[in-house]
């Protein structure tokens, strides 16, 4: 019985994808090396590489000297086969970047977020992205996928972003669709803390962790969970919204729950109130600091030895230790990464977190500052876009090459 043509086509496609992924993950290789690594025959490898090269998916990457004077040609994925766009929308800054299919950034832009309303913020993010495309000498049609990082959780059925209380009006319907239409590329929206976790896993200190959490501390508070390289999102995409943890205790500035029968949950969570940038400033003022304050200025003053600033930073560490203890009891991570604007001051309060954790719980994961820094969300957006784009480019180019 002969094998149906569809099955032969599918088999060839699977072999080509297998070799393309091997080249992407392990680096350039010769036909012989690919045959050894994949278990495929040398003729099968040669045929697959020829098809991939004709489709513009692989290219020659030099040569390698072998025994008896023979020279083997090395192959690598062709990064020019497609591009992706990442967008990071924060209350203070807008960041965008374009990367090729290898993940190399070819252009990036960062500007202050001067938008005062949801529509102006969305349009400013699009303008920032368009500037990046211009710098990369690309048109929107060259972008296979765009991933946007935003505070809150995007609800696909309603087309709204929920829980983004620090961006006024950001919950109105149609904003993401507006960005998609104005930019002219396929586009998906994702929680910024989730993207930061993915960026930290791919490019930062989380790379070797089996299960780690990324705590994004800035204007708001969020958390991303990465298990075995994959994001854990929860049933409704809200896993990691730790700002809503209902803690109470003797922490200055903590809002107490209204016990009235008609009370509703506050839009801003209790833990977020206790540890975000606003909380650092509020505590510093209560301890005697004056003048125009930001969390960065409080941390700078602490580094200079200011007693009220040091006390405010210590309280921030104690509050964060409560969050780490609660998360650890549920998830048992091997690593907790602190990032975001307040996360940049982690070196000042990490000792406090360590001491407080020893008083709170016997479960003590490693706690570290982010090494991906301010780019964590943007890098996660690019990583997400690449995960969508790579198989799409392969399918489209392979089908075109076969006349499908």
C-alpha positions as CSV (number, residue, x, y, z in Angstrom):
1,X,0.0,0.0,0.0
2,X,1.5,3.3,-1.1
3,X,1.7,6.3,1.3
4,X,-0.8,9.0,0.4
5,X,0.8,12.2,-1.0
6,X,-0.5,14.3,1.8
7,X,1.3,12.2,4.4
8,X,4.6,12.5,2.4
9,X,4.2,16.2,2.3
10,X,3.5,16.4,6.0
11,X,6.5,14.2,6.7
12,X,8.7,16.5,4.6
13,X,7.3,19.5,6.4
14,X,8.0,18.0,9.8
15,X,11.5,17.2,8.9
16,X,12.2,20.7,7.7
17,X,10.7,22.2,10.9
18,X,12.8,19.8,13.0
19,X,16.0,20.9,11.2
20,X,15.1,24.6,11.3
21,X,14.5,24.4,15.1
22,X,17.8,22.5,15.6
23,X,19.7,25.3,13.8
24,X,17.9,28.0,15.8
25,X,18.4,26.4,19.2
26,X,21.9,24.9,18.8
27,X,23.6,27.1,16.2
28,X,25.0,26.6,12.7
29,X,25.6,23.0,11.6
30,X,26.7,21.0,8.5
31,X,24.5,18.4,6.8
32,X,26.5,15.6,8.5
33,X,26.0,17.1,11.9
34,X,22.3,17.6,11.3
35,X,22.0,14.0,10.2
36,X,23.7,12.8,13.4
37,X,21.6,15.1,15.7
38,X,18.3,14.4,14.1
39,X,18.6,10.7,13.2
40,X,17.5,11.5,9.6
41,X,19.4,10.2,6.6
42,X,21.9,12.4,4.9
43,X,19.8,12.5,1.6
44,X,16.8,13.5,3.7
45,X,18.7,16.3,5.4
46,X,20.1,17.5,2.1
47,X,16.6,17.6,0.5
48,X,15.2,19.4,3.5
49,X,17.9,22.0,3.6
50,X,17.5,22.6,-0.1
51,X,13.8,23.3,0.4
52,X,14.5,25.5,3.4
53,X,17.1,27.5,1.5
54,X,14.8,27.9,-1.5
55,X,12.1,29.2,0.8
56,X,14.5,31.8,2.3
57,X,14.4,30.1,5.7
58,X,18.0,29.0,6.0
59,X,21.3,30.3,4.5
60,X,24.9,29.3,4.4
61,X,26.9,30.4,7.4
62,X,30.4,29.7,6.4
63,X,32.4,26.5,6.3
64,X,34.0,24.0,8.6
65,X,37.3,22.1,7.9
66,X,37.0,18.4,8.3
67,X,39.5,15.5,8.2
68,X,41.5,14.8,5.0
69,X,41.1,18.4,3.8
70,X,37.4,18.2,3.2
71,X,35.3,21.3,3.9
72,X,31.7,21.2,5.1
73,X,29.2,24.0,4.5
74,X,27.4,25.2,7.6
75,X,23.8,26.4,7.7
76,X,21.8,28.7,9.9
77,X,18.3,30.1,10.0
78,X,18.0,33.2,7.8
79,X,17.0,36.0,10.3
80,X,15.7,38.2,7.4
81,X,12.8,35.9,6.8
82,X,10.6,38.0,9.0
83,X,10.4,40.7,11.8
84,X,8.4,41.3,14.9
85,X,7.5,44.3,16.9
86,X,7.3,44.7,20.7
87,X,5.6,47.5,22.6
88,X,5.8,48.3,26.3
89,X,3.2,50.7,27.6
90,X,3.9,52.1,31.0
91,X,2.5,55.1,32.8
92,X,5.9,56.9,32.6
93,X,7.6,55.5,29.5
94,X,6.8,54.0,26.2
95,X,9.3,51.5,24.7
96,X,9.2,49.8,21.3
97,X,11.6,47.6,19.4
98,X,11.8,45.6,16.2
99,X,13.7,42.3,16.1
100,X,14.4,39.8,13.3
101,X,13.6,36.1,13.6
102,X,16.9,35.4,15.4
103,X,15.7,37.7,18.1
104,X,18.3,40.4,17.4
105,X,17.0,43.9,17.9
106,X,17.4,46.0,14.8
107,X,15.8,49.3,16.1
108,X,14.3,50.6,19.3
109,X,12.7,53.8,20.6
110,X,11.9,55.0,24.1
111,X,9.9,58.2,24.9
112,X,8.1,59.7,27.8
113,X,4.5,58.8,28.1
114,X,2.9,62.2,27.8
115,X,-0.6,61.0,27.1
116,X,-3.2,62.2,29.6
117,X,-6.0,59.9,28.4
118,X,-6.4,56.4,27.1
119,X,-6.8,57.5,23.4
120,X,-3.7,59.7,23.5
121,X,-1.6,57.0,25.2
122,X,-2.7,54.4,22.6
123,X,-1.9,56.8,19.8
124,X,1.4,57.8,21.3
125,X,2.4,54.1,21.6
126,X,1.5,53.6,17.9
127,X,3.6,56.7,17.0
128,X,6.5,55.3,18.9
129,X,6.3,52.0,17.1
130,X,6.0,53.8,13.7
131,X,9.2,55.7,14.6
132,X,11.0,52.4,15.3
133,X,9.8,50.9,12.0
134,X,11.1,53.9,10.2
135,X,14.5,53.5,11.9
136,X,14.5,49.9,10.9
137,X,13.6,50.8,7.3
138,X,10.6,48.5,7.5
139,X,6.9,48.9,6.7
140,X,4.1,47.4,8.7
141,X,3.7,44.7,6.1
142,X,7.1,43.4,7.1
143,X,6.0,42.7,10.7
144,X,4.7,39.2,11.2
145,X,3.4,39.9,14.7
146,X,3.2,42.6,17.3
147,X,3.0,41.9,21.0
148,X,2.0,44.7,23.4
149,X,2.7,44.8,27.1
150,X,0.2,46.7,29.2
151,X,-0.8,46.9,32.8
152,X,-3.9,44.9,33.6
153,X,-5.4,41.9,31.9
154,X,-6.8,42.0,28.3
155,X,-10.2,40.4,28.1
156,X,-10.6,39.2,24.5
157,X,-14.4,38.8,24.4
158,X,-15.1,42.4,25.6
159,X,-12.0,43.9,24.0
160,X,-11.2,45.7,27.3
161,X,-8.2,45.8,29.6
162,X,-9.2,45.1,33.2
163,X,-7.4,46.1,36.4
164,X,-5.2,48.8,34.8
165,X,-6.1,51.3,37.5
166,X,-2.8,53.3,37.0
167,X,-3.6,54.2,33.4
168,X,-6.7,56.5,33.5
169,X,-9.4,55.3,31.1
170,X,-7.4,52.3,29.9
171,X,-10.3,50.0,30.6
172,X,-12.5,51.5,27.8
173,X,-13.4,49.0,25.0
174,X,-11.7,49.2,21.6
175,X,-8.3,50.5,22.6
176,X,-6.3,47.5,21.6
177,X,-8.3,47.2,18.3
178,X,-7.6,50.9,17.7
179,X,-3.9,50.2,18.0
180,X,-4.1,47.2,15.7
181,X,-5.9,49.2,13.1
182,X,-3.7,52.3,13.2
183,X,-0.5,50.2,13.2
184,X,-1.6,47.9,10.5
185,X,0.0,44.7,11.9
186,X,-1.4,41.5,13.6
187,X,-1.3,42.4,17.3
188,X,-1.9,40.8,20.6
189,X,-2.0,42.3,24.1
190,X,-0.5,40.8,27.2
191,X,0.0,41.7,30.9
192,X,3.2,43.6,31.4
193,X,4.3,41.5,34.5
194,X,3.8,38.3,32.5
195,X,5.9,39.6,29.7
196,X,8.6,40.8,32.1
197,X,8.7,37.3,33.6
198,X,9.2,35.8,30.1
199,X,11.8,38.4,29.2
200,X,13.7,37.7,32.4
201,X,13.5,33.9,31.7
202,X,14.8,34.3,28.2
203,X,17.4,37.0,28.7
204,X,18.0,37.5,32.4
205,X,18.6,35.7,35.7
206,X,15.6,33.4,35.4
207,X,17.1,31.4,32.6
208,X,17.9,28.2,34.5
209,X,14.9,28.2,36.9
210,X,12.4,25.5,36.9
211,X,9.7,27.7,38.4
212,X,10.3,31.4,39.2
213,X,8.2,34.4,39.7
214,X,8.9,38.0,38.6
215,X,7.5,40.7,40.8
216,X,7.0,44.0,38.9
217,X,7.1,46.9,41.3
218,X,6.5,50.4,39.9
219,X,3.5,52.6,39.6
220,X,1.5,49.4,40.3
221,X,2.3,45.9,41.4
222,X,2.1,42.7,39.4
223,X,3.7,39.3,39.1
224,X,4.4,36.8,36.3
225,X,4.9,33.1,36.8
226,X,7.1,31.0,34.6
227,X,7.1,27.2,35.0
228,X,9.4,25.1,32.7
229,X,9.7,28.0,30.3
230,X,6.0,28.7,30.0
231,X,3.9,31.4,31.5
232,X,1.1,30.4,33.9
233,X,-1.8,32.7,33.3
234,X,-4.7,31.2,35.3
235,X,-8.3,30.5,34.2
236,X,-9.0,34.1,33.2
237,X,-5.5,35.5,32.6
238,X,-5.3,37.1,36.0
239,X,-2.7,34.8,37.7
240,X,-0.1,37.0,39.3
241,X,-2.4,40.0,40.2
242,X,-0.9,40.0,43.7
243,X,-1.7,43.6,44.2
244,X,-5.1,42.4,45.3
245,X,-3.8,40.2,48.1
246,X,-6.0,41.2,51.1
247,X,-3.3,41.8,53.7
248,X,-3.8,43.7,57.0
249,X,-1.2,44.6,59.6
250,X,0.7,47.4,61.2
251,X,2.1,48.8,58.0
252,X,1.8,52.5,57.5
253,X,-0.4,53.6,54.7
254,X,-2.3,50.3,54.4
255,X,-6.0,50.8,53.5
256,X,-8.3,48.8,55.8
257,X,-11.3,47.0,54.4
258,X,-14.7,48.7,54.7
259,X,-16.8,46.2,56.7
260,X,-20.1,47.8,55.7
261,X,-22.7,45.6,54.0
262,X,-22.6,47.6,50.7
263,X,-18.8,47.7,50.5
264,X,-17.1,46.7,47.3
265,X,-13.6,45.7,46.6
266,X,-11.3,48.8,45.9
267,X,-10.0,49.2,42.3
268,X,-6.5,49.4,43.7
269,X,-5.4,46.4,45.7
270,X,-4.3,46.5,49.3
271,X,-0.9,45.0,48.8
272,X,-0.3,47.3,45.8
273,X,-1.2,50.2,48.1
274,X,1.5,49.0,50.5
275,X,4.5,48.4,48.2
276,X,4.1,50.4,45.0
277,X,6.1,53.6,44.2
278,X,3.4,55.8,45.7
279,X,3.7,53.8,48.9
280,X,7.4,54.5,49.1
281,X,6.9,58.2,48.7
282,X,3.9,58.2,51.2
283,X,5.9,56.5,53.9
284,X,9.0,58.7,53.3
285,X,6.8,61.8,53.7
286,X,5.3,60.4,56.9
287,X,8.8,59.9,58.2
288,X,9.8,63.5,57.6
289,X,11.2,63.8,54.0
290,X,10.1,67.0,52.3
291,X,10.1,68.5,48.8
292,X,9.1,67.0,45.5
293,X,9.6,63.2,46.0
294,X,9.6,60.2,43.8
295,X,10.5,56.6,44.7
296,X,13.8,57.1,42.9
297,X,14.6,60.2,45.0
298,X,13.8,58.3,48.1
299,X,16.2,55.5,47.1
300,X,18.9,57.9,46.1
301,X,18.5,59.6,49.6
302,X,18.8,56.2,51.2
303,X,22.0,55.5,49.4
304,X,23.3,58.9,50.7
305,X,22.5,57.8,54.3
306,X,19.3,59.8,54.9
307,X,17.6,58.2,58.1
308,X,14.0,58.7,57.0
309,X,14.7,57.4,53.5
310,X,16.5,54.4,55.0
311,X,13.5,53.8,57.2
312,X,11.1,54.0,54.2
313,X,13.2,51.6,52.2
314,X,13.3,49.2,55.2
315,X,9.5,49.3,55.4
316,X,9.3,48.6,51.6
317,X,11.4,45.5,52.2
318,X,9.2,44.3,55.0
319,X,6.1,44.7,52.9
320,X,7.6,42.9,50.0
321,X,8.7,40.1,52.2
322,X,5.0,39.6,53.1
323,X,4.2,39.3,49.4
324,X,7.1,36.9,48.8
325,X,6.1,34.7,51.8
326,X,2.5,34.5,50.5
327,X,3.5,33.6,46.9
328,X,6.1,31.1,48.1
329,X,3.5,29.3,50.2
330,X,1.3,28.8,47.1
331,X,3.8,28.3,44.3
332,X,7.1,27.1,45.9
333,X,9.3,28.9,43.4
334,X,13.1,28.4,43.3
335,X,13.6,32.0,42.5
336,X,11.8,35.3,43.0
337,X,13.0,38.2,40.8
338,X,12.3,41.8,41.7
339,X,12.0,44.3,38.8
340,X,10.3,47.5,37.7
341,X,11.1,51.1,38.8
342,X,11.0,50.2,42.5
343,X,12.8,47.0,41.7
344,X,15.8,49.0,40.7
345,X,16.4,49.8,44.3
346,X,16.4,46.1,45.3
347,X,20.0,46.1,46.4
348,X,18.9,48.4,49.3
349,X,16.1,46.3,50.7
350,X,17.1,42.7,49.8
351,X,18.8,42.2,53.2
352,X,15.5,43.3,54.9
353,X,13.5,40.9,52.8
354,X,15.9,38.1,53.7
355,X,15.7,38.9,57.4
356,X,11.9,39.3,57.4
357,X,11.4,36.0,55.5
358,X,13.4,34.2,58.2
359,X,10.8,35.5,60.7
360,X,7.8,34.8,58.6
361,X,8.3,31.4,57.0
362,X,10.5,28.3,56.7
363,X,10.0,28.5,52.9
364,X,12.8,30.7,51.6
365,X,13.4,30.9,47.9
366,X,16.3,32.8,46.4
367,X,15.4,36.5,45.9
368,X,17.3,38.5,43.4
369,X,17.1,41.8,41.5
370,X,16.2,41.7,37.8
371,X,19.2,41.6,35.4
372,X,17.0,42.4,32.4
373,X,16.2,45.7,34.0
374,X,13.9,48.3,32.4
375,X,13.8,46.2,29.2
376,X,12.2,43.1,30.8
377,X,8.7,43.9,29.5
378,X,9.9,44.8,26.0
379,X,12.1,41.7,25.8
380,X,9.1,39.6,26.9
381,X,7.0,41.2,24.2
382,X,9.5,40.4,21.5
383,X,9.8,36.8,22.8
384,X,6.1,36.4,22.7
385,X,5.9,37.9,19.2
386,X,8.7,35.6,18.0
387,X,6.9,32.5,19.4
388,X,3.9,33.4,17.2
389,X,5.9,34.5,14.1
390,X,8.4,31.7,13.7
391,X,5.9,28.9,12.9
392,X,3.8,31.3,10.8
393,X,6.7,32.3,8.7
394,X,7.7,28.7,8.2
395,X,4.2,27.6,7.2
396,X,3.7,30.5,4.8
397,X,7.1,30.2,3.1
398,X,7.0,26.5,2.9
399,X,3.5,26.5,1.4
400,X,4.6,29.2,-1.1
401,X,7.7,27.2,-2.1
402,X,5.5,24.1,-2.7
403,X,3.0,26.1,-4.6
404,X,0.3,25.8,-1.9
